[in-house]
C-alpha cells in the first residue's frame, strides 16, 4: 500500500468566529500577534465565557489552538478550557477539558477526531471575573485537496527505484568486503564509518541480492519495507 498525506492549513480566516462579550476585541484573537488579546466583559461576568467557531461546509476542522499567557495576564487568568464540537448548537459535546496552570504561557491544542462537526466552541473559566485569550487558530483541510493523497504510480516507481539503487550499492560494498575482506581489514580498522562488514549475516546478504534481482517483477522486500503505510 502506498503512502498517504493529508494537507492541513490554517483555516482561521475562513471560519465565522464569535465571542460571548466584547465583540469589538475579536480581531485581536486572529491578528497573528500574541501581544494583543481578547478580554471578556460585563456581558458574561457571571456567565460562561465562550468563543464559538462556525466552519464553512468546505472546511474539515482538525484542531483548535488557543494561546494563553497567565504569566502576564494577572487578574484575567484562564483556569480551564473546555473544547466542544457538534453539528449544531444543541448538539455540542465535550471533546476535551484542559486544566491550565496559573503560570502557564503558550499554546494549548485540542485535536478533533470528527472533522464533520462544523460547529466548535471553547468555554473558558478562571479564578477572576474576566479572562483573556491572546490568539486562536483553526487548522483543517479543504475539500478541494483529496485526502489521503496518494502518490501516482510514477512517484511510487521513482521511490522504489531509488531504494533499489541504494540497496544495490550497499550489497556491492558488502560483497566487496567479504571477497577482499583481508585486504581491506586495515582500512576498516582505520575508518569506523564502514558498514560493519564483519557483522553482516550471510542469509541477510542473500535476501538483499534476491530482492534486487527480482525488483522488476514486484518481489521487493527491501523496497516495500521502506515505504510508508497508513496508520
matplotlib code that plots the C-alpha trace (Angstrom):
import matplotlib.pyplot as plt

x = [0.0, 1.3, 1.9, -0.9, -0.7, -3.2, -2.8, -3.7, -3.7, -4.6, -8.3, -8.9, -9.7, -12.3, -14.3, -17.0, -15.8, -17.9, -17.3, -19.6, -18.7, -16.8, -17.0, -15.1, -12.0, -12.5, -9.9, -7.2, -7.8, -6.9, -4.4, -1.4, 0.1, 0.3, 0.8, -2.9, -5.8, -9.5, -10.8, -14.3, -16.5, -19.5, -21.9, -20.8, -19.3, -21.5, -21.9, -19.9, -17.2, -17.1, -15.6, -17.7, -16.4, -18.6, -16.9, -17.9, -19.0, -15.8, -13.7, -12.9, -11.5, -8.7, -7.6, -8.2, -5.3, -5.6, -2.8, -2.9, -0.5, -1.3, 2.1, 1.3, -2.5, -2.7, -6.3, -7.5, -6.1, -7.5, -8.1, -9.9, -10.6, -13.5, -13.5, -16.8, -17.9, -21.1, -23.3, -25.5, -25.7, -28.0, -25.6, -22.4, -20.5, -17.2, -14.2, -11.5, -11.1, -7.8, -6.7, -4.3, -1.5, -1.7, 1.8, 1.3, 2.2, 1.9, -0.4, -2.9, -4.2, -7.2, -7.3, -10.7, -11.4, -14.7, -13.9, -17.5, -18.6, -18.7, -19.7, -17.0, -16.9, -14.3, -15.6, -13.2, -13.3, -10.9, -10.4, -11.1, -14.1, -12.7, -10.4, -8.0, -7.2, -4.4, -4.8, -7.0, -6.0, -8.2, -6.3, -8.1, -8.2, -10.3, -12.5, -10.6, -7.5, -8.1, -7.2, -5.5, -3.5, -2.0, 1.2, 0.8, 2.4, 5.3, 6.1, 6.0, 8.2, 10.8, 10.8, 11.2, 14.0, 15.9, 15.6, 16.8, 19.8, 20.7, 20.4, 22.4, 25.3, 25.2, 25.2, 28.1, 30.1, 29.2, 30.3, 33.5, 34.2, 33.6, 35.7, 38.5, 38.0, 41.5, 42.9, 40.5, 40.9, 43.4, 41.3, 38.2, 40.0, 41.1, 37.7, 34.8, 32.2, 32.5, 29.2, 30.2, 31.2, 32.1, 28.6, 26.7, 24.8, 25.2, 21.5, 20.7, 23.0, 21.4, 17.9, 19.1, 20.6, 17.4, 15.4, 17.5, 17.4, 13.6, 12.9, 11.3, 8.8, 7.4, 9.5, 10.9, 11.2, 13.7, 11.9, 8.5, 9.9, 10.9, 7.6, 5.1, 1.8, -1.4, -1.8]
y = [0.0, 3.5, 6.4, 8.8, 12.5, 14.9, 18.6, 20.7, 24.5, 27.5, 27.9, 30.6, 33.3, 31.0, 30.5, 32.6, 33.3, 35.0, 35.7, 35.9, 39.5, 42.5, 41.6, 44.7, 43.0, 39.9, 40.9, 40.7, 37.0, 36.4, 39.1, 36.7, 38.5, 37.3, 40.8, 41.6, 39.8, 39.4, 40.0, 39.1, 41.9, 42.7, 40.9, 37.5, 38.3, 35.7, 33.5, 31.1, 32.8, 31.3, 31.5, 29.9, 28.9, 28.1, 26.4, 26.6, 23.3, 23.3, 23.0, 19.9, 21.1, 19.1, 21.1, 24.2, 26.0, 28.7, 31.0, 31.8, 33.9, 33.6, 35.0, 38.4, 38.4, 38.8, 39.4, 37.7, 34.2, 31.2, 28.2, 25.7, 25.3, 23.1, 22.2, 21.2, 20.2, 19.3, 19.8, 22.4, 24.5, 21.9, 19.0, 20.2, 17.6, 17.9, 16.8, 17.7, 19.6, 21.2, 22.5, 25.4, 26.2, 29.6, 30.5, 28.8, 30.8, 29.2, 27.3, 24.7, 22.5, 20.2, 17.7, 16.9, 13.3, 14.1, 16.6, 16.7, 18.7, 22.2, 24.0, 24.3, 26.1, 26.8, 27.6, 29.5, 29.5, 31.2, 32.4, 36.1, 37.9, 38.2, 36.0, 36.8, 34.8, 36.1, 34.1, 31.3, 29.1, 26.7, 24.1, 21.9, 20.7, 21.8, 19.7, 20.7, 18.7, 14.9, 13.2, 11.0, 12.0, 9.0, 9.5, 8.5, 5.4, 7.2, 8.7, 5.2, 3.8, 6.5, 5.9, 2.1, 2.7, 5.0, 2.4, -0.3, 1.7, 2.4, -1.3, -2.3, -0.1, -1.4, -5.0, -4.3, -2.9, -6.0, -8.4, -6.4, -6.5, -10.3, -11.1, -8.7, -8.6, -9.4, -6.8, -4.1, -5.1, -2.5, 0.2, -0.9, -0.6, 2.9, 4.0, 3.4, 4.6, 1.5, -0.5, -3.1, -5.7, -8.3, -8.2, -8.9, -12.2, -14.3, -15.0, -11.4, -10.6, -13.3, -11.9, -8.4, -9.8, -11.7, -8.6, -6.6, -9.3, -9.6, -5.9, -5.7, -8.4, -6.9, -9.0, -6.1, -7.0, -4.2, -1.6, -2.2, -2.2, 1.4, 2.7, 4.4, 2.7, 4.1, 4.4]
z = [0.0, -0.9, 1.4, 2.1, 3.0, 4.5, 3.6, 6.7, 6.6, 8.8, 8.2, 10.8, 8.3, 6.6, 9.8, 11.4, 14.9, 17.7, 21.4, 24.3, 25.1, 23.8, 20.1, 19.2, 20.6, 18.4, 15.7, 18.4, 18.6, 14.9, 14.1, 14.3, 17.3, 20.9, 22.1, 21.6, 23.3, 23.7, 27.2, 28.4, 29.6, 31.8, 29.5, 30.6, 34.0, 35.8, 32.8, 30.7, 28.7, 25.3, 21.8, 19.1, 15.7, 12.8, 9.9, 6.3, 4.7, 2.6, 5.7, 7.8, 11.1, 12.5, 15.6, 17.6, 19.3, 22.0, 23.2, 26.9, 28.9, 32.6, 33.5, 32.1, 32.4, 36.1, 37.1, 33.9, 34.2, 32.4, 34.7, 32.5, 28.8, 27.6, 23.9, 22.3, 18.8, 17.1, 14.1, 15.7, 18.9, 20.5, 19.5, 21.2, 23.1, 25.1, 23.1, 25.7, 29.0, 29.9, 33.3, 32.8, 35.3, 36.9, 35.4, 32.0, 28.9, 25.4, 23.0, 24.1, 21.3, 21.0, 18.1, 16.6, 15.7, 13.9, 11.2, 10.0, 13.1, 11.7, 14.9, 17.6, 20.9, 23.6, 27.0, 29.3, 33.1, 35.5, 39.1, 38.2, 36.9, 33.5, 31.3, 28.4, 25.3, 23.1, 19.9, 18.4, 15.4, 13.5, 11.5, 8.9, 5.4, 2.4, 0.2, -2.9, -1.8, -1.8, 1.5, 2.0, -1.1, -2.9, -4.9, -8.5, -10.0, -11.4, -8.0, -6.4, -9.1, -8.6, -4.8, -5.4, -7.9, -5.5, -2.8, -5.2, -6.2, -2.6, -1.6, -4.7, -3.7, -0.1, -1.3, -3.6, -0.7, 1.4, -1.3, -1.9, 1.9, 2.0, -1.1, -0.3, 3.5, 4.3, 2.1, 3.4, 7.1, 7.8, 6.2, 8.1, 11.4, 10.5, 9.2, 11.7, 9.2, 7.0, 7.2, 9.9, 7.3, 9.9, 11.4, 8.2, 8.2, 5.0, 4.8, 5.1, 2.2, 0.0, 0.7, -0.4, -3.6, -4.4, -3.8, -6.2, -8.9, -8.8, -8.4, -11.8, -11.1, -7.9, -5.5, -3.5, 0.2, 0.9, -1.1, 0.3, 3.9, 3.4, 2.1, 4.4, 5.2, 6.6, 10.3]

ax = plt.figure().add_subplot(projection="3d")
ax.plot(x, y, z, "-o")
ax.set_aspect("equal")
plt.show()
